[in-house]
Amino acid sequence: MRSSGVICEFNPFHNGHAYLLSRMRERVGSDGCVVCLMSGRFVQRGEAAMADPYLRAEMALAGGADLLLELPFPWSAGSAEFFASAGVHILSRLGVDSLFFGSERGDLSLLTAAAETVSSPAFGEAYAHICHEGVGTAAAYTEALRRVCPVELPEGFPSSNELLGIAYLCALKPYGKATHAPVPHTVARLGAGYREDSLPTDGFPSATALRAVIREAACDPLALKAILEGTMPNGSLNVLLGALGAGEAPLSPDRLLSFYHTFYRIKSPKDFEGCAEMGGGLANHIHRRACEATTPEDFFESLRTKHYTDARLRRALLFGALGVTDGDLKATPTYATLLAANTRGCAFLKEWRKANKDAPDGFLVVTKPADAPVGRQRELSEQADALFTLCYPTPKAAGELMRKSPIILP
């Protein structure tokens, strides 16, 4: 089967995502497979997703996807480099033909030039020099890119989506012509910007704005339905409204702040040696602020400096609590979990399993989390589940998602 893949979060699924899937469908035709590798419990910003992966997968299935697999933890919560490398590895192992991703300009040549630049020694030297001058890491990345890139970069480049696009292209570089790798395609983003916090009138909102509206109006389903109509496919909206009515969403990432505040008060910075994202004195900074702050909210607010983005801080808190190391992120996933599929998705997966039953590297697609092989990836997934289930409107038992089964549509 022809196939197109996307590495995604769908947090939540909306019209912009549906548009991207429609472009993927054009690429593979009605008999091809649209494959979505979607973050599970925790997303790239280091916080819990607003709904569990099975619910978000069902929303995407109603919006044009054929097969949804989980981008596993800890890579799902990793920085762009690890998020992209794990996603590209899995899509390559699945034999997906093309990799689609959204970007503000839809300019693949510009992103390719940027990817070549950040892979060069000159970029690394410029980045280190700028950071040494006291500039925050995000600003240093952009400034180093502008100094070294041989082509003129437009104002505002790179955005968050474009940073991920650059990371995807960098992750594809090690795959030579002799190794199967998906061909990259970028689609210009429609509607609101990535972090736009208000709903636009054109029907293409940002996920940031949708999450805010859903959390604010979850207690009034009729009002919320009126607000959300036209922002996502009707089938996806109905799935979401059903979950809200059942108390299955929205999850609140801030429920973990109290745990983090207590945890980092009683730990020593030495306990986090080797933990991912904890370098550069961040472990000391977190411990000191945890001891000084009197409330969880004040604790997180006090962590913010020009050197650390909120995403970096949340990833550090999460990885430190679960003991995620740089080695964990540099490893390659050994399996992906099936979240949802329709007839085309099932056919693609059946074909892949038949062709790869004797594959030497042993990469698996497991039907249920409980079927996952014993090892570090499963261990971290179980620990992530124990934290994630605390974020439900009514917290659930640890291991709740480990007992889930995929959603299969005829």
ChimeraX attribute file (.defattr): number of C-alpha atoms within 10 A of each C-alpha:
attribute: neighborCount
match mode: 1-to-1
recipient: residues
	/A:1	17
	/A:2	16
	/A:3	24
	/A:4	28
	/A:5	30
	/A:6	25
	/A:7	26
	/A:8	23
	/A:9	25
	/A:10	22
	/A:11	22
	/A:12	24
	/A:13	27
	/A:14	26
	/A:15	22
	/A:16	22
	/A:17	25
	/A:18	21
	/A:19	17
	/A:20	20
	/A:21	25
	/A:22	15
	/A:23	17
	/A:24	27
	/A:25	20
	/A:26	12
	/A:27	17
	/A:28	17
	/A:29	14
	/A:30	11
	/A:31	11
	/A:32	20
	/A:33	28
	/A:34	31
	/A:35	27
	/A:36	29
	/A:37	26
	/A:38	25
	/A:39	29
	/A:40	31
	/A:41	29
	/A:42	30
	/A:43	27
	/A:44	24
	/A:45	19
	/A:46	24
	/A:47	20
	/A:48	30
	/A:49	27
	/A:50	25
	/A:51	26
	/A:52	22
	/A:53	25
	/A:54	22
	/A:55	21
	/A:56	27
	/A:57	35
	/A:58	24
	/A:59	26
	/A:60	30
	/A:61	26
	/A:62	21
	/A:63	23
	/A:64	19
	/A:65	27
	/A:66	27
	/A:67	27
	/A:68	30
	/A:69	27
	/A:70	26
	/A:71	30
	/A:72	27
	/A:73	28
	/A:74	30
	/A:75	28
	/A:76	29
	/A:77	27
	/A:78	25
	/A:79	19
	/A:80	20
	/A:81	18
	/A:82	23
	/A:83	27
	/A:84	23
	/A:85	22
	/A:86	25
	/A:87	28
	/A:88	27
	/A:89	17
	/A:90	23
	/A:91	23
	/A:92	20
	/A:93	19
	/A:94	23
	/A:95	17
	/A:96	23
	/A:97	19
	/A:98	22
	/A:99	26
	/A:100	23
	/A:101	24
	/A:102	21
	/A:103	23
	/A:104	20
	/A:105	19
	/A:106	16
	/A:107	14
	/A:108	19
	/A:109	10
	/A:110	18
	/A:111	26
	/A:112	16
	/A:113	17
	/A:114	27
	/A:115	22
	/A:116	16
	/A:117	23
	/A:118	20
	/A:119	13
	/A:120	12
	/A:121	10
	/A:122	15
	/A:123	21
	/A:124	16
	/A:125	12
	/A:126	18
	/A:127	23
	/A:128	15
	/A:129	14
	/A:130	17
	/A:131	17
	/A:132	12
	/A:133	9
	/A:134	11
	/A:135	17
	/A:136	16
	/A:137	19
	/A:138	14
	/A:139	15
	/A:140	21
	/A:141	21
	/A:142	16
	/A:143	16
	/A:144	22
	/A:145	23
	/A:146	19
	/A:147	15
	/A:148	18
	/A:149	18
	/A:150	12
	/A:151	11
	/A:152	10
	/A:153	16
	/A:154	10
	/A:155	7
	/A:156	8
	/A:157	18
	/A:158	23
	/A:159	17
	/A:160	15
	/A:161	19
	/A:162	23
	/A:163	19
	/A:164	22
	/A:165	27
	/A:166	26
	/A:167	24
	/A:168	28
	/A:169	23
	/A:170	23
	/A:171	20
	/A:172	20
	/A:173	12
	/A:174	10
	/A:175	15
	/A:176	9
	/A:177	7
	/A:178	6
	/A:179	10
	/A:180	15
	/A:181	23
	/A:182	23
	/A:183	14
	/A:184	19
	/A:185	18
	/A:186	21
	/A:187	18
	/A:188	14
	/A:189	20
	/A:190	20
	/A:191	18
	/A:192	21
	/A:193	19
	/A:194	17
	/A:195	13
	/A:196	15
	/A:197	17
	/A:198	14
	/A:199	21
	/A:200	15
	/A:201	11
	/A:202	11
	/A:203	18
	/A:204	22
	/A:205	27
	/A:206	26
	/A:207	25
	/A:208	18
	/A:209	18
	/A:210	23
	/A:211	17
	/A:212	14
	/A:213	17
	/A:214	23
	/A:215	16
	/A:216	12
	/A:217	14
	/A:218	19
	/A:219	13
	/A:220	12
	/A:221	15
	/A:222	11
	/A:223	11
	/A:224	17
	/A:225	17
	/A:226	9
	/A:227	15
	/A:228	20
	/A:229	13
	/A:230	17
	/A:231	22
	/A:232	24
	/A:233	20
	/A:234	17
	/A:235	14
	/A:236	25
	/A:237	22
	/A:238	16
	/A:239	16
	/A:240	24
	/A:241	20
	/A:242	13
	/A:243	15
	/A:244	20
	/A:245	13
	/A:246	9
	/A:247	15
	/A:248	19
	/A:249	24
	/A:250	21
	/A:251	23
	/A:252	18
	/A:253	18
	/A:254	15
	/A:255	18
	/A:256	18
	/A:257	18
	/A:258	14
	/A:259	14
	/A:260	21
	/A:261	24
	/A:262	14
	/A:263	16
	/A:264	22
	/A:265	18
	/A:266	11
	/A:267	14
	/A:268	15
	/A:269	19
	/A:270	9
	/A:271	12
	/A:272	22
	/A:273	14
	/A:274	15
	/A:275	20
	/A:276	21
	/A:277	23
	/A:278	24
	/A:279	13
	/A:280	8
	/A:281	9
	/A:282	20
	/A:283	23
	/A:284	17
	/A:285	14
	/A:286	25
	/A:287	20
	/A:288	17
	/A:289	19
	/A:290	25
	/A:291	14
	/A:292	13
	/A:293	17
	/A:294	11
	/A:295	14
	/A:296	19
	/A:297	13
	/A:298	15
	/A:299	22
	/A:300	22
	/A:301	13
	/A:302	15
	/A:303	19
	/A:304	12
	/A:305	11
	/A:306	11
	/A:307	16
	/A:308	15
	/A:309	16
	/A:310	16
	/A:311	17
	/A:312	21
	/A:313	21
	/A:314	22
	/A:315	26
	/A:316	25
	/A:317	27
	/A:318	24
	/A:319	24
	/A:320	24
	/A:321	19
	/A:322	16
	/A:323	19
	/A:324	21
	/A:325	18
	/A:326	15
	/A:327	11
	/A:328	18
	/A:329	22
	/A:330	13
	/A:331	13
	/A:332	17
	/A:333	22
	/A:334	18
	/A:335	20
	/A:336	21
	/A:337	23
	/A:338	24
	/A:339	28
	/A:340	29
	/A:341	26
	/A:342	19
	/A:343	14
	/A:344	21
	/A:345	23
	/A:346	18
	/A:347	17
	/A:348	22
	/A:349	19
	/A:350	12
	/A:351	12
	/A:352	16
	/A:353	15
	/A:354	9
	/A:355	10
	/A:356	16
	/A:357	11
	/A:358	9
	/A:359	11
	/A:360	7
	/A:361	9
	/A:362	11
	/A:363	17
	/A:364	20
	/A:365	20
	/A:366	17
	/A:367	17
	/A:368	17
	/A:369	21
	/A:370	17
	/A:371	13
	/A:372	18
	/A:373	14
	/A:374	9
	/A:375	9
	/A:376	12
	/A:377	20
	/A:378	20
	/A:379	13
	/A:380	19
	/A:381	20
	/A:382	20
	/A:383	16
	/A:384	23
	/A:385	23
	/A:386	18
	/A:387	24
	/A:388	30
	/A:389	21
	/A:390	19
	/A:391	22
	/A:392	20
	/A:393	15
	/A:394	11
	/A:395	14
	/A:396	16
	/A:397	12
	/A:398	16
	/A:399	19
	/A:400	13
	/A:401	22
	/A:402	17
	/A:403	10
	/A:404	14
	/A:405	16
	/A:406	19
	/A:407	16
	/A:408	16
	/A:409	15
	/A:410	7
